[in-house]
């Protein structure tokens, strides 16, 4: 057993996945809503015996490594190291890929850079002006340490000297990490004379930085960020999530603000279930990420920009993912930073009073356009109809359709017609847009295929007494090649007089190309209580009976074709035998009915 297998054997896939996604017992397996796509009916199954997972809707599946690589967007090497640390196993012979080595190098560079900036801010006289600025803004030393804030000296090469001369890195590596900029003759530090906010992923890896000028030095851009690098993608991250994710889970709600100082001031005011998007619009990656921690979000974004197209697209995505979205209206100040510093109590009250996002949209439109006269009503309608049209829950959509009609003092039918007209126009636009070639959809399984898969599931998921039921299945009634071969292998398995079926022992004698079909049947939700012997007996008999019916009907159709051919060729004796066989099978079919 190599280290990869050893580590996998020490990790219980149920415990691992349950720490990310709440699992519920379903027979001998566990079930949940799939974390990899949006669904309302659970189709994600985890097997403690096979130590695998499978979504019967989107098709994702695999072992503990596959889960971490998909869920946490890890390289294999990252997943291996994560589980090695978790199980206390020291990796010896692991050879990481080039991509993994590159990622680790850039993370290490950023980590050392954050330590450098943090040290300068708290321990070096050069950082005193930065420290004074933060303390003057009401940022405590505890918060500075919690969020690892730093200061970049007003120098062209301080960070380079530290990383290259003292730590042995090469300047091209610093450039790749976004820490330096390439000039005409040499590299120079990207961040100079700025407060530094390290940007972490939710696991605490340092992926980049944001740098803010001091108020008195307000020249050029107020903020600059690490550019897109192999490890840093602005649209994928929430600032602060590595620290606040526990509070978000505990409160079952995430307060979403725009910037770093908004978050830190909120955190100090006692609202610790908070993240920052570093902008005004949620991205698809951020929606997917926050959904892991809570389905409830409260937005504290710039109200003037909350209605723009980018912001609305983000909210539409959040709605499609089933998130409950509210909007926070500030009781004081222009942003959460000001509000929280002015009065932590008022800030907390504002969060409690947050209104549903669609109420905010309607309130905002009415405030800007009014509702007197046809022109005002038209403007409100033009802004609200696209919003209401894209609400995925029909009950919620009907609620806001009615609310818009009442607000404008028009009939619901008029609003409905406007929504239908909008949707019709959108469809025409979609039809005119160039379309990407669609992936070929998998064909729906035939009734026979579904019954054969169910029959195999009933056999392999039963813990005891399998042999008795296996003997009832005649191999010739099975048509699916993989399932037929698995039943043949099961018969051979039980010839050795094994009393109980152990799936992991069986997989050792099963050809590798049949494992996927076996796992599909083993993880399938049969929706019956396997411990209820009488119910199992009836269900098994019913499935077997239906398969035999299909088999007999297919055989009769084949015989009809053969009889016609024998009759055409004047093969009397052959025709007579075929008729006798037809009569016999017909009788077997009647007996089933």
N, C-alpha and C positions, 0 to 999 in steps of 0.2 A: 504494500500500500504506500503510494507516494504521498508527499505532503499535501497536495491538493485534495486527494481523497481523504486523508487523515483529518484535515481541518473540516471538510464537509461532513464527515461522520460525527464530529463533535458538536455540530450545530443542529438544533431542532428547527426545521423550517417553519413549523407552526408557531413556535415562540418568536422567531425572527420576524415573520410577516405580521404576526399579531401586534408587534411593537410599532408597526406602521399603519396597519389596517385592522380594524376590529373584526375578528372572525367568530362565526357561530357554528356550533356542532351541527353536522348534517349527516346522520348515519355514521359510517366509519371515517368520514372525511370532515372537512370544515369548509364553510362557505362565506362569501363576502361580496359586496359591490366591487367591481373591478376597479383598481386604482389607475389603470392605464387607458380607460375610456369612460365616457359618461353613460350611465345606465341606471334604470330604476328597479330592475329585477336582478337579484344577484346571480351571476353566472361564473364567478371566480371561485375555483375549488382548490383546496390544499389537502394533500394526502400525507398524513404522518407516517404511514407505512412505506410509501414509495419515496417520501421526502422530495416531492415535486409539487408544482402548482400549474394550473391550466385555466385560462378563461375560455369558456365555450362560446363566447360572443365575438371577441376580437382576435382570439387565437394565440395570444401571448402565453408562454409556458416555459418551464424549465426548473432548474434547481436553485439553491440559495445564491449561487454566484449570478445566475441569470437575473434573479429578482433584484439584487442590489445594482447590477449594471443597468437595468432598465429603470428602476425606481429612483435611484440616486445619481443616474447618469455617470456611473463609474466605469473606468477601464477595468479589465479583468484583474490586473495587478493591484489596483486600489481595493477591489472587492476582496481579493485574497488576503491582502495585508490587514484590512479591516477585520475580517473574520479570524485571522491569526491572532491579532491583538485581543479580540473578544474571547478566544478560547485559551489564550496563554501559551500558544505554540510559537516557538521561534523559527522563523523562516531560514532555511539553510541554502537550498539549491535553486531558489527561484531566479529565473532570468527574465527581468522585465523587458517589455517591448520598447522600441525607440520612443514611441509616442508617450508611453508611461514615464520613461526617464526624463523626457523633455518637460512634461507636465510637473513632475516632482521638482525639477530644477527651478522652474519659474515660480512655483509656490514657495520653495525655500528662499529664493531671492527676495520675493515680496515680504516674507516673514521677517527676514533680517532687516529689510528696509523699514518695516514698521517698528521694529525694536530700536533702530537708529533714530527715527523721527521721535519716538516716544521718550527716549533717553534725552534727546536734545531739549524737548519741551520741559521735562520735569527736573533734569539734573544739570543742565548746562546753561551758563549765563546768556548764551546766544538765543536761547529759547524763552528768556524771561518776558520779552514783549508779547510773545504768543500766549504765554501763561497768563499774563496780566489781562490780555484781551478776553480770554475765555472766562476767567474768574469775574471780570467785569460784566460779562454777558450772563452771569448767574450760573455758569457751568461749574459744578463742584469738582474737587480733586478726586472724589470717589468715582464720579462719572467719567472723568478723564482717564482714570485707570480701567474702569469697566469697559469702555469703548476703545481703549488703547489709542487715544488721540495723540497727535504728535505735532512737531513743527519742523518745516524744511527751512534751513538757513538761507539767507539771501546770498547764495554762493553758486558758482557754476559747476563745481566738481566735488563738493563735500561728500555726497552720497557715493559717487564713483570711487573716491579715494578709500572709503570704508569698505565697499564691496569688492573692489578690484585688488587694492594693495594689501588689505588686511584679511579678506575672506577668500581671495583667490579666484574670483569669478572673472569672466572675460566681458569686455564692453559690449560686444555683439549680443551676449545673453541679456545684458541690462536693457539693450535696445528692444529686444524681442519681448521683454516683460513690460515695456512701456515706461521704464523708469528714467530713461535718458532720451534725448532728441539728437538726431544727426545734424550737425552743422556743416559748414563748408569745409572746415579742416579737421574737426574732431567732434566728439559727443559732448553734450552738456546736460546737466540735471534738468529734468522736466519740471519738477516742483521746486520753487525757490521763493522764500519769503512768504510762505503760506501755512495756515493751519492744515494739518493732515488728518483726514478721516480714512482709516483702513477699511477696505470693502471686502467682506468675508462672504463665503457661501454659507448655507445653513448648517454645514458641518464644521465651520470654523477655519476653513482654509483661506489664507489671504490671497485674494485674486487680483486686487487692484487698489487704487487710491482715488480720493477726491481731495482737491486742494482749494482752500478758501483764502482770499486775501484778507488782511486786516482792514478794518474800516478806514483807517487813516491813509492806507496805501491803495485806496480803491482806484486802480488803473487797469485797463483792459478787462478781461473776463473776470467776473466775481468768483466763479468756480471753474476749475479745469479738472478733467477726469483722465484716468488711464485710458488710452485709446483701445479699440478692440484688439485683443491679443488671442493667442491659442487657448488661454484659460479664462480671460475676462470678456464677458458679454453683458453689457449693461442691462439689456432687456430680460435677462435670466434671474437677476438678483433682487432681493429685498435688503435694504440696509437695516442692520440690527437684528435680523431674524435668528442669527446664531445665538443671541443672548435672550431674546424675548419669546422664543418658540414655546418654552415651557409655560409661560404665563398665558400665551394665546390658547394653548390646549386647556389649561385650567379654567379660563374664563369662557372658552368656546366662542371666542370672538376676536377678530383682528381689527384694530384701529389703523387705518392706512393714511399716512401723511406724505407730504412731498419730499422734504429735505432732511438732512442729518440733524440740524439744530432743532427742527420741529420734533423729531423723535426723542432726542436727548432731553429736551425741556419737558416733554410729556412724561418720559420715564421718571424724571425727578419729581414730577407732580403726582406720582403714584399710579399713573396709567402705564403699566409695564407691558400690556398686551398690544404692542404697537410696532409697526414696521414702516419704512419709508421707501417709496418707489423711485425717488430721484427724478421726478417729472410730474406730469399731470394726468397721464394715461396709463392704465393697466395694460400689460402685454399678455399674450396667450401663455407664455412660459410662467409668468408671475401668477396668473389665475390658477394654472395647474398646480403650482408649488403651494400656494396658500391653502388650496382645497385639502391638502394633506393634513393640515393642522386644524382647520375649522371650516364649516360651511357658511359662517356669518361674518360679514365684513361691514365696517362703518368707515366711510370715506371722509377725510378732512382735507379736501383739495381746493385749489383756487376756484371760487364759485364762478368767476367770469369765464374760466376756461373749461369748467366741468361740462359745458354743453357743446364743446367743439367736437369735430368728427372723430379725432383720435380717442378722446375720452369716452365718447359714446360707443365706439367699437369695443373698447376694453370692457365696458359695462355690459354690452350685448354678449360678449364671450363669457363673462362671469355668470350672466343669467342662464346661458345655454348649459353651463356646467352645474347649474342647480344651486348657485350661491345666493344667499339672502343678502341684499345690498341696501344699506342705509346711507344717508348723507348727513354729515354733522354741520350745523349752522353755528358759527362762532358767536358767542355772546359779547366778545371783546376782541379787538385787534384784527390785524390783517391776515394772521396765520397762527397755527397752533403754538409756535414758539412764543409769540407775543402773549397769546391767551394764557398759556400755562405759566409763564413768568409773572404775568399780572395777577392771576388768581387761580391757583390749582383747583380750588373748589368750583369756580365758574367753568373751567375747562372740563372737569369731570361731569358737571351738570349738562354741558353741551353735548357730551357723548351720550348720556342717558336719554336726552331729548331728540336724538337723531331720528330723522323721518325716512320712510321708504323712498328710494331713489326716484321712483316715478312720481311720487307726490312732490318731490323737490323740482323735477323737471316742469311739472304743471304750474307749480307756484312761481317758479322763475319766469316762465313764459308769460303768465298773467301779469306779473309785476312789471315786465318790460314792455308788453304790448297793450295791456288793458283788455277790456272785454266789451267796450261800448262801440257799437257800430260794426258794420260788415267788414271793414278793412282790418280792424284790430282782431276780430274773431278769425279772419282768414289767416293772419300771421301766426296766431296761437295754434290753429289747426295745422298749418304747414309744418310747424315745429314738432307738434305732439303726435301727429298721425304716423310718421316713420318710427317713432319711439314705441308707440302702442303696438304697431304692426309686428315688431320684432320680439315682443314678450312671448316667451315659449309656453308658459302655463296659461291654458285657455281661461281658467277661472279668474286669474289675476288680470288677464287681458280684458275680459268682459267687465271687470270692476272698473278699470281705468277708462274704458270706452264710455261707460255710463257716467263716470265722474267728469270726463271732458264735456260730454253733452250737457250735463247739469251746469257746469261752470260757464259754458257759453250760451246756456238757455236755448239749445237747439235739440232736435230729436236724436235719439240714439241711431235711428235709421240713417240720418244724414251723415253722422260720423262713420258708421259702418260702410256706407257707400264710398266715402273718401278713402277709408282703409283699403277697400277692395280695388279702387282705382289706382291707389299707390302701388299695391302689390302687383297689379296687372302691368303697370309701367315698368316696375323693377324686373319682372319676368322678361319683358321685351328686351330690356337692356342686357340682361343676362344671356339671352339667346343670341344677341348680336356680338357679345364678347367672344374672342377666340377661346376655345375650350381645350384643356389638356386632355390627351388620350386617357380614357378611364381604364383602370385595372379591370381585368376580366373577373367578374363576380363568380365565386364558387357556385357550382350548380347545387340546387336543393337536393337533399337526399331523397331517394325513393322510399316508399313505405316499407319495402322489403329491407332496404339498408338500415332504416331506423329500427326495425324489429330485430334484425340480426345483431345490431349493436346493443340493443336493450337486453337481448338474450345473453350475450356475452357478459354484460354488466351484472346481470342477475347471478351468473355463475361465479365470476371472479370476486365479486364483492361479498359473497356469502362466506362466513368464517368456517362453518362446519357442515358436514353432510353434503358436500359438493358432488361427490362421486355418484351418489344415487340419482341426482338430477342430470348429471352429465351423460349417464347411460341412456336417458330418455331421448337424447338428441341424435338423430341419424345424420351423419355428415353430408349425405347426398342432398338434403333439403337446403343446405347453405350454398349461396352463390358467390358471396364476397370472398375473393381469394385470400386476403389477409385473415379474415375472421375464420374461414374454413381451416386454414393452416394452424391458427391458434387452438381451435378445438381439437385438431389432430394431435398437437403437442400436449394438450391437457390430458387426452386419453393415454398417451405414452407416459406422462408424468404419474398418473394414478395406477398404471400397470405395476409400478414398483411398490404397490400396497401402502402408499402414503395415506394416512387417515385424514389429516388436516391439510388445507391448502395454505401455503405461505408464498405470497406473491413475489417476494424478493428472491426466494429459492427458485421459483418458476422462471423468473427473468434470466437466470443464469444459463438455462438450457434453451431459451427462446432465441431464434435468430434476431439480430439487431434491427433488421428492417421491419420487424413486427412489433417492436416495443411501443411505438407511437400509438398504434391501434389498440394495444393492450391498455396503455395508460389512459387513453380516451374512454374506454369502457370502465376502467377501474375508478376513474374520477367522476364519471357521469352521475348526476343527481337522479337517482331512480324514483325519488318521491314516495318510497314505501318504507315501512319499518321492517328491516331484515330480520329482526329478532322475533317478529310475529310469524310463527311457523305456518299457521293456517293461511294467513294472508299471502305469504310468500308462495306457498304451494299453489294457491289459486291464480296469482299473477303469473307465475312461471308457466302453468298449464295454458293460460289464456294466450300468452305470447307464442308459445310453441304451437298451439292450435292454429293461430293466424298465419304463422310461417308455413305450416303444413298445407293450409288452404291455398296459399299462393303457389307453393310448389306443385300441388296436384293440378291446379288450373293451368300452370305453365306446361306441365307434362301433357295435359289433354290437348292444348293448342298444338303442341309438337306432333302428337299422334294424328290429329285431324289433317295436318299437312302431309304426313307420311301416308295416310290412308288415301288421300286424293291422288298422290303420286302412284301408289300401288294400283289403284283402280284404273288410272290412265294407261299404265303399262301392262294391264291385264295380269297382274301378279296375284292370283286368287288365294293361294295358300298364305302368302305374306299378309294379304289384306285381312284374312280371317284371324290370324294371330294378333294383328294390330287391333282389330275390333274387340277381341277378347280382353286384351290389355286395357283398352279404352273403357270397357264395361267394368273391369275390376277397379280401376282408379276412380271411375265415376262413383262406384259404390263406397270407396274409401272417403271420397269427398262428401257424399251424402251423410255418411256416418258422423263426420265432424260437425256438420250443420245440425 
